[in-house]
Amino acid sequence: MDDLNIDRVRAILHAKFGGRGIDVDKVYINGVHTLEDQLVTYSQTLVWAFLLRLQDGEVPNFEGEQLGIFSHAYTFDPDLRFKGLEFDEINGLGAEMATLFLGDPII
């Protein structure tokens, strides 16, 4: 297992997505409490979202209608959805990073 820190997480995310011009510090995972009122109750950059899950000993995995990938913090505006990155790809890298930092995850 490697040492977990924000610089390592950022470097791995950048290595995976930076070649496509994606600034991982400017991609946000935002979540709302309900789809009806769309009050944003969760917003983290991709880097921090990964780091916080890994620090909690969890595999970074994001899914559900109440979460989205955005180009701005604390919004659920469909016009600000981030194009070119999907949760399947993010979650695949999350599983790889969990193995690196946490060892073989129990699933």
C-alpha positions, 0 to 999 in steps of 0.5 A, spaced: 500 500 500 502 506 498 502 513 502 495 516 501 496 524 500 492 529 496 498 530 492 498 523 490 491 522 488 491 529 484 497 526 480 494 519 479 487 523 477 491 528 472 495 522 469 489 518 467 485 524 465 489 530 464 491 528 457 484 529 455 485 537 457 481 535 464 483 539 470 481 535 476 481 540 480 476 544 476 471 538 476 466 537 481 461 531 484 455 535 486 449 532 489 442 534 491 438 531 497 432 530 492 431 531 484 425 535 486 428 541 490 435 540 487 438 543 493 445 541 493 448 538 499 454 535 497 460 538 492 467 536 492 472 537 487 474 530 484 481 530 487 477 531 494 472 527 493 477 521 492 481 523 497 476 523 502 473 516 500 480 513 501 481 516 507 475 513 510 477 506 507 472 506 502 472 505 494 471 512 491 464 510 487 459 515 485 452 513 482 445 515 482 440 520 480 442 525 485 449 526 483 452 529 477 459 531 474 459 539 474 464 544 471 462 548 477 461 547 485 454 547 488 450 547 482 445 542 479 444 546 473 444 541 467 448 547 463 454 546 467 454 539 467 461 537 465 462 533 458 467 528 457 467 524 463 462 519 466 461 516 473 463 509 470 470 511 468 471 515 475 469 509 479 473 504 475 479 509 477 476 509 484 477 501 484 484 501 482 486 507 487 483 503 492 487 497 491 493 502 491 492 505 497 488 500 501 490 494 499 485 489 496 478 491 497 473 487 500 467 487 496 
